[in-house]
Amino acid sequence: MKSRIDDKLSMAAVRPTGNAAMQVVDSLQRFPSETRALGLAVSFLLLCSRYHVDPRRVLGMASNLMNHDDGTTMRPEFRAVRNYLEEEMDDD
């Protein structure tokens, strides 16, 4: 059964997706480091369930969206999120 957002997922725009990723990562900062990844994973799984999409498929689409067509170079919108995680996220 095709989900209601299947077509939208395949046409997601890079910049708004990068902005959403940055906002989500930034909001995790207030939680202890040991709960961030699990909290994000739980939310992701519940969101996929809500929209009836396979989480593995969404992760594949996300991976493709993050990289330029050559598959090796990360788009700047997502490089910024990665840099934020590496340089600004504390490990408390």
ZIDA-V337225 format. One record per residue. SS is DSSP state (h for helix, s for strand, l for the rest). PHI is phi as a letter, one per 40 degrees, with the letter a starting at -180 (999 if undefined). OMEGA is omega in whole degrees, 0 to 359 (999 if undefined). Layout:
{{SS | PHI | OMEGA} {SS | PHI | OMEGA}}
//
This chain:
{{l | 999 | 180} {l | c | 179} {l | c | 180} {l | c | 183} {l | b | 181} {h | d | 182} {h | c | 180} {h | c | 178} {h | c | 184} {h | c | 179} {l | b | 183} {l | c | 180} {l | c | 185} {h | c | 186} {h | c | 178} {h | c | 178} {h | c | 176} {h | c | 178} {h | c | 179} {h | c | 179} {h | c | 180} {h | c | 180} {h | c | 179} {h | c | 181} {h | c | 179} {h | c | 181} {h | c | 179} {h | c | 185} {l | d | 185} {l | c | 181} {l | c | 178} {l | c | 185} {h | d | 183} {h | c | 180} {h | b | 185} {h | c | 183} {h | c | 180} {h | c | 178} {h | c | 178} {h | c | 180} {h | c | 178} {h | c | 179} {h | c | 179} {h | c | 180} {h | c | 179} {h | c | 178} {h | c | 177} {h | c | 178} {h | c | 180} {h | d | 183} {h | c | 177} {l | f | 177} {l | b | 180} {l | c | 181} {h | d | 180} {h | c | 179} {h | c | 179} {h | c | 178} {h | c | 176} {h | c | 179} {h | c | 179} {h | c | 179} {h | c | 178} {h | c | 182} {h | c | 183} {h | c | 186} {s | b | 173} {l | c | 182} {l | d | 179} {l | c | 176} {l | g | 183} {l | b | 185} {l | b | 180} {s | c | 177} {l | c | 184} {h | d | 180} {h | c | 182} {h | c | 172} {h | c | 178} {h | c | 178} {h | c | 179} {h | c | 179} {h | c | 177} {h | c | 180} {h | c | 184} {h | c | 188} {h | b | 186} {l | b | 182} {l | c | 179} {l | c | 182} {l | b | 188} {l | e | 999}}
//
